[in-house]
Amino acid sequence: MVALLSVATAVPSHVFPQTEVARRASLHFGGRYADFERMAQVFASAGIERRYGIMPMDWYGVAHGWPERTAAFTQGATALLIAAADKAIRNAGLTAADIDTIVTVCSTGIATPSLEARAAQSMDFRPDVARVPVFGLGCAGGVTGLGVAAKLARAAPGANVLFVTVEACTLAVRLDQMSKANIVATALFGDGAAACVLREGDRGRGLARIETAAEYMWRNTLGIMGWSVDVEGFGVIFDRSIPPFAVDNLGAAMTHLLTRMNIARKDVDRFVCHPGGPKVIEAIEAALALPAGSLDHERQVLAAFGNMSAPTVLFVLERLLAAGLPRKSVLAALGPGFTLSALSLSANA
């Protein structure tokens, strides 16, 4: 078994109250987008009280191109990575020099050198630390990336593997795009980071044991979720069919993955899910035959932080760990591809 030694989260210092975001969105889009008044209800129905952004709120009210967005991303995302990674390493009782492998997941910006290389300039990682940056997993990245990190830990017993996922989703808000997807993104997106330290061979230690991971990718679904690459930056792709698609397809896919993972459905005490939005949470509960309202930590994280893409499910896990991890949990997230990612956790006896 791979021991989960720590989980830590971080958010930027700029707080975005949802009421203020809605007010500013009305100023920017109200007179230019004919459908805005009808769409504006999403700010109230998103189930979000506040979010956090790597840039001050005024920054988002001015047009920016790739250079400005990339500069904001590399600076803000690197700072978030350092904050989450440092906390996770300290919580595991280690130092940065003890880390043997770093797995970094991010889909909201492009940086070469990659984010963990930039973070290494101020953290005491060893010169021979192995780096595994991963791009393009979107909202599923928190679960898939943790699974990749666990496989690397399993392949090198005794090695300390740091997994970090950081996203600056707010940088995708675009003043030039008069679209429903852009308004929804403006109402949902927040920035944040999460980090975990893993080690194989520490049975009985740590917060929990990571057992196995699996993924399910549907064919002919590339247009459901992702980025378009435009002159001014990434453009969000959100298909309105995500909640009904989840209702119709998630249950069978999860059954398939649980079979592959050798887990009986009746043995799962808690699904720990990425809260993409209130309708997505409701769709997950329906698809997995969960009692309405049972994904309570998911709703609380959405209200407090918004949809931060990949790190969000680990914010949920952090709260569940604080409340008391059930005997058997399955982390789950939907992401571009269109993909379901799952990972099983067992509480230490």
Secondary structure as the mmCIF struct_conf table of DSSP 4:
data_model
#
loop_
_struct_conf.conf_type_id
_struct_conf.id
_struct_conf.beg_label_comp_id
_struct_conf.beg_label_asym_id
_struct_conf.beg_label_seq_id
_struct_conf.end_label_comp_id
_struct_conf.end_label_asym_id
_struct_conf.end_label_seq_id
STRN STRN1 VAL A 2 ALA A 10
BEND BEND1 SER A 13 SER A 13
STRN STRN2 HIS A 14 PRO A 17
HELX_RH_AL_P HELX_RH_AL_P1 GLN A 18 PHE A 29
TURN_TY1_P TURN_TY1_P1 GLY A 30 ARG A 32
TURN_TY1_P TURN_TY1_P2 ALA A 34 ASP A 35
HELX_RH_AL_P HELX_RH_AL_P2 PHE A 36 MET A 39
TURN_TY1_P TURN_TY1_P3 ALA A 40 GLN A 41
HELX_RH_AL_P HELX_RH_AL_P3 VAL A 42 SER A 45
TURN_TY1_P TURN_TY1_P4 ALA A 46 ALA A 46
BEND BEND2 GLU A 49 GLU A 49
STRN STRN3 ARG A 50 GLY A 53
BEND BEND3 ILE A 54 MET A 55
HELX_RH_3T_P HELX_RH_3T_P1 MET A 57 GLY A 61
BEND BEND4 VAL A 62 VAL A 62
HELX_RH_AL_P HELX_RH_AL_P4 TRP A 66 ASN A 91
TURN_TY1_P TURN_TY1_P5 ALA A 92 GLY A 93
HELX_RH_3T_P HELX_RH_3T_P2 ALA A 96 ASP A 98
STRN STRN4 THR A 101 CYS A 106
BEND BEND5 THR A 108 THR A 108
BEND BEND6 THR A 112 PRO A 113
HELX_RH_AL_P HELX_RH_AL_P5 LEU A 115 ALA A 119
TURN_TY1_P TURN_TY1_P6 ALA A 120 SER A 122
BEND BEND7 MET A 123 MET A 123
TURN_TY1_P TURN_TY1_P7 PRO A 127 ASP A 128
STRN STRN5 ALA A 130 PHE A 135
HELX_RH_3T_P HELX_RH_3T_P3 GLY A 138 ALA A 140
HELX_RH_AL_P HELX_RH_AL_P6 GLY A 141 ALA A 155
BEND BEND8 ALA A 156 ALA A 156
TURN_TY1_P TURN_TY1_P8 PRO A 157 GLY A 158
STRN STRN6 VAL A 161 ALA A 168
HELX_RH_3T_P HELX_RH_3T_P4 CYS A 169 ALA A 172
BEND BEND9 LEU A 175 ASP A 176
BEND BEND10 SER A 179 SER A 179
HELX_RH_AL_P HELX_RH_AL_P7 LYS A 180 LEU A 188
STRN STRN7 PHE A 189 PHE A 189
STRN STRN8 ASP A 191 GLU A 200
TURN_TY1_P TURN_TY1_P9 GLY A 201 GLY A 201
TURN_TY1_P TURN_TY1_P10 ARG A 203 GLY A 204
BEND BEND11 GLY A 206 LEU A 207
STRN STRN9 ALA A 208 MET A 217
TURN_TY1_P TURN_TY1_P11 ARG A 219 ASN A 220
TURN_TY1_P TURN_TY1_P12 LEU A 222 GLY A 223
BEND BEND12 ILE A 224 ILE A 224
STRN STRN10 MET A 225 VAL A 229
BEND BEND13 VAL A 231 GLY A 233
STRN STRN11 PHE A 234 PHE A 238
TURN_TY1_P TURN_TY1_P13 ARG A 240 SER A 241
HELX_RH_AL_P HELX_RH_AL_P8 ILE A 242 ARG A 260
TURN_TY1_P TURN_TY1_P14 MET A 261 ASN A 262
HELX_RH_3T_P HELX_RH_3T_P5 ARG A 265 ASP A 267
STRN STRN12 ARG A 270 CYS A 273
HELX_RH_AL_P HELX_RH_AL_P9 PRO A 278 ALA A 287
TURN_TY1_P TURN_TY1_P15 LEU A 288 ALA A 289
HELX_LH_PP_P HELX_LH_PP_P1 LEU A 290 PRO A 291
TURN_TY1_P TURN_TY1_P16 ALA A 292 GLY A 293
HELX_RH_AL_P HELX_RH_AL_P10 ASP A 296 PHE A 305
STRN STRN13 ASN A 307 ASN A 307
BEND BEND14 SER A 309 SER A 309
TURN_TY1_P TURN_TY1_P17 ALA A 310 PRO A 311
HELX_RH_AL_P HELX_RH_AL_P11 THR A 312 ALA A 323
BEND BEND15 ARG A 327 ARG A 327
STRN STRN14 LYS A 328 GLY A 335
TURN_TY1_P TURN_TY1_P18 PRO A 336 PHE A 338
STRN STRN15 THR A 339 ALA A 347
#
